[in-house]
């Protein structure tokens, strides 16, 4: 099984529409920095402009079904910021696939040393999880968000545990690889 | 932890109204009972009760009762 990451700049029209509708979903917007609805024109302009900025966005597929969006922004030589939101789907455990793909791409493909994620304090679901995350090396409290830092050292130290726990879910079936298109 | 406090934590995780859940609630009916919520509950169990649940322990849980049972008496 593969997790497929499809770069936004290669999305087909129906995929662009899917992302547009998902990003404008009220539950997604609630935890975005820009909480306003995005117009279709701005959405298209944003995707067109991605070739010119140091950010990358991917639509994530599992079993040929789109499960969410992951992003890599403010990419420097050694670090980047990650973000994600899910797309309503029938795949169980989709957040786990997305997290695995996110770390794999940041630490193994882009070979960054640090990855940052910003979590709003009222996003209890994500906050709880990140506060207990084995790959977090630092956290910084800001006004309304907590900034978590994940280090490549901790990623590679815990990677096998992470993969084993996923294999455990699927009863040791061959799990997945990450394909970037 | 008493059951009231646990339900309050769970309500925040699932983003449902205060007082909406009780011991007999069916989690399967909530769209927000997804893998991220499960990982959040796993983190809560680890932090509060030092119980390191695995994903396989929780992936088929569909009720509050089942979660309480996983706490080995730490939720009363």
Contacts between the chains, C-beta under 8 A, distances in Angstrom:
chain1	res1	chain2	res2	distance
A	27	B	15	7.9
A	86	B	34	7.5
A	86	B	36	7.8
A	88	B	31	7.8
A	92	B	35	6.8
A	92	B	59	6.9
A	93	B	35	4.2
A	93	B	55	7.2
A	93	B	59	6.8
A	94	B	34	7.3
A	94	B	35	6.2
A	95	B	34	6.5
A	95	B	35	4.2
A	95	B	36	4.1
A	95	B	39	6.9
A	96	B	35	5.3
A	96	B	39	7.5
A	96	B	55	7.1
A	124	B	12	4.2
A	124	B	13	5.6
A	124	B	15	7.8
A	124	B	40	7.4
A	125	B	12	7.8
A	125	B	13	4.8
A	125	B	14	7.7
A	125	B	15	7.2
A	125	B	32	7.5
A	125	B	36	5.6
A	125	B	37	5.6
A	125	B	40	4.7
A	126	B	36	6.6
A	126	B	40	7.3
A	128	B	13	6.6
A	128	B	40	4.1
A	128	B	41	7.9
A	128	B	43	4.8
A	128	B	44	5.8
A	129	B	36	6.6
A	129	B	39	4.6
A	129	B	40	4.6
A	129	B	42	7.8
A	129	B	43	5.0
A	131	B	43	6.5
A	131	B	47	7.4
A	132	B	42	7.7
A	132	B	43	3.5
A	132	B	46	5.5
A	132	B	47	5.9
A	133	B	43	7.9
A	165	B	54	6.1
A	165	B	55	6.0
A	166	B	55	7.5
A	168	B	54	6.4
A	168	B	55	7.2
A	168	B	56	5.5
A	169	B	55	5.1
A	169	B	56	5.3
A	169	B	59	6.3
